[in-house]
Amino acid sequence: MKTNFKNKQPIDLLKLTQNLSLAILGSVLSFAAIEVANPARSDAFVIFNRSGSTLEGGSRWDAAPRTIHGRERSLEGGLRYSLQGGSYQAYRDLFTWDIVPSVNEFQNAIEAAFNAWTVVDPVSGLGTDLSFVADLETPVVGTGRGGVNRYGAEIDLFASTDAIFWNPGNTSPQGESFFYYINDTVTLTSGTENYTGSSAIIGADITFNNNAGTVYTLDFFRRLLTHEIGHAIGLGDIEGDISANRFIDDNYDGSTSATANVTLSNPIAQLIDPLNPAASPFSLFTVPDQDPGVDTPGVDILMESRGLGIAPGNPVTNLSPLVNDDYAGRQFLYPVFSEPSASEASVNEPTATLGLLALGMIATRLSTQRKKGSNRE
């Protein structure tokens, strides 16, 4: 069965590599590789395990505490991650590098990849309740051949010469991600309990190819890890051949390159209903891996499997590689309320103060009335 997903032929790094996403046996897998010569570009978001043709459902980490087999499996306290080998140095040394990074540089790269998912959206101003915590004391638990084992830390990082999407001898720098979910509803980060159709992620494994001859740069490793973390929190690849009719957007129009550019790059995170993301004014589309479509210049989304958003406008050195609809995907899965602006806060404060004064006056009046009543008794 495993060989059905593998490319048994040698991979030319100057060609686009076929990418797949699928749900299998309660796990979700996603694969990412990169075209070295000319990365493709796109903008949109996809989630796993929607309910039919609606926007309902979706797999997420639970915002409410959830303990399984004695271990926390929720956003409580931050999502914990561990590394094969138990240390940054041991994990670094599982790979071949163009220039070997110092342990501190490698640790910083991993931390930066996780941190990229926690920053404030610079356009909508929306933050997030997502956070990540290193838990290297917890040994990783994997399958030894890609895929997922739900034990270990909440997110385990591995290296392997043999995985679902590559065989021994493959030298393409690439990664794959699986998460394990259960059919139990979650509490959203906005406070909505038992969210309709949702399912709870309870473990994720990220695996990178470390066959001999597979050479990574630190910048590319960080970008690839950032992409794979997106899968570990519930986001899918957006190419039409991978995610047909699963592209969530407000107004995609692929009539021309110009319309595709405009409708694929407009910010939409602020349109999401925090209490019920499925009620947001979005539809499902299939966006072809071409121009007009995924390859339209100027939209450089991180969650594109073929390219990882790497482009002049989003270089591989960028420590904040999420773009408008990456943030929208985060907001859809882990919604938060927008903070009032300074002007709104200054306008509302006197009203709030008057409200408190009014309550105080009412309380005083009630207290006086009670005293008068007691005097009559």
Rosetta blueprint (number, residue, H / E / L):
1 M L
2 K H
3 T H
4 N H
5 F H
6 K L
7 N L
8 K L
9 Q L
10 P L
11 I L
12 D L
13 L L
14 L L
15 K L
16 L L
17 T L
18 Q L
19 N L
20 L L
21 S E
22 L E
23 A E
24 I E
25 L L
26 G L
27 S E
28 V E
29 L E
30 S E
31 F E
32 A E
33 A E
34 I L
35 E L
36 V L
37 A L
38 N L
39 P L
40 A L
41 R L
42 S L
43 D L
44 A L
45 F E
46 V L
47 I E
48 F L
49 N L
50 R E
51 S L
52 G L
53 S L
54 T L
55 L L
56 E L
57 G E
58 G E
59 S E
60 R E
61 W L
62 D L
63 A L
64 A L
65 P L
66 R L
67 T E
68 I E
69 H L
70 G L
71 R E
72 E E
73 R L
74 S L
75 L L
76 E L
77 G L
78 G L
79 L E
80 R E
81 Y E
82 S E
83 L E
84 Q L
85 G L
86 G L
87 S L
88 Y H
89 Q H
90 A H
91 Y H
92 R H
93 D L
94 L L
95 F L
96 T E
97 W E
98 D L
99 I L
100 V L
101 P L
102 S L
103 V H
104 N H
105 E H
106 F H
107 Q H
108 N H
109 A H
110 I H
111 E H
112 A H
113 A H
114 F H
115 N H
116 A L
117 W L
118 T L
119 V L
120 V L
121 D L
122 P L
123 V L
124 S L
125 G L
126 L L
127 G L
128 T L
129 D L
130 L L
131 S L
132 F E
133 V E
134 A E
135 D L
136 L L
137 E L
138 T L
139 P L
140 V L
141 V L
142 G L
143 T L
144 G L
145 R L
146 G L
147 G L
148 V L
149 N L
150 R L
151 Y L
152 G L
153 A L
154 E L
155 I E
156 D E
157 L E
158 F E
159 A E
160 S E
161 T L
162 D L
163 A L
164 I L
165 F L
166 W L
167 N L
168 P L
169 G L
170 N L
171 T L
172 S L
173 P L
174 Q E
175 G E
176 E E
177 S E
178 F E
179 F E
180 Y E
181 Y E
182 I E
183 N L
184 D L
185 T L
186 V L
187 T L
188 L L
189 T L
190 S L
191 G L
192 T L
193 E L
194 N L
195 Y L
196 T L
197 G L
198 S E
199 S E
200 A E
201 I E
202 I E
203 G E
204 A E
205 D E
206 I E
207 T E
208 F E
209 N E
210 N L
211 N L
212 A L
213 G L
214 T L
215 V E
216 Y E
217 T L
218 L H
219 D H
220 F H
221 F H
222 R H
223 R H
224 L H
225 L H
226 T H
227 H H
228 E H
229 I H
230 G H
231 H H
232 A H
233 I L
234 G L
235 L E
236 G L
237 D L
238 I L
239 E L
240 G L
241 D L
242 I L
243 S L
244 A L
245 N L
246 R L
247 F E
248 I E
249 D E
250 D L
251 N L
252 Y L
253 D L
254 G L
255 S L
256 T L
257 S H
258 A H
259 T H
260 A H
261 N H
262 V H
263 T H
264 L H
265 S H
266 N L
267 P L
268 I L
269 A H
270 Q H
271 L H
272 I L
273 D L
274 P L
275 L L
276 N L
277 P H
278 A H
279 A H
280 S L
281 P L
282 F L
283 S E
284 L E
285 F E
286 T L
287 V L
288 P L
289 D L
290 Q L
291 D L
292 P L
293 G L
294 V L
295 D L
296 T L
297 P L
298 G L
299 V L
300 D L
301 I L
302 L L
303 M L
304 E L
305 S L
306 R E
307 G L
308 L L
309 G L
310 I L
311 A E
312 P L
313 G L
314 N E
315 P L
316 V L
317 T L
318 N L
319 L L
320 S L
321 P L
322 L L
323 V L
324 N H
325 D H
326 D H
327 Y H
328 A H
329 G H
330 R H
331 Q H
332 F H
333 L H
334 Y L
335 P L
336 V L
337 F L
338 S L
339 E L
340 P L
341 S L
342 A H
343 S H
344 E H
345 A H
346 S H
347 V H
348 N H
349 E H
350 P H
351 T H
352 A H
353 T H
354 L H
355 G H
356 L H
357 L H
358 A H
359 L H
360 G H
361 M H
362 I H
363 A H
364 T H
365 R H
366 L H
367 S H
368 T H
369 Q H
370 R H
371 K H
372 K H
373 G H
374 S H
375 N H
376 R H
377 E L
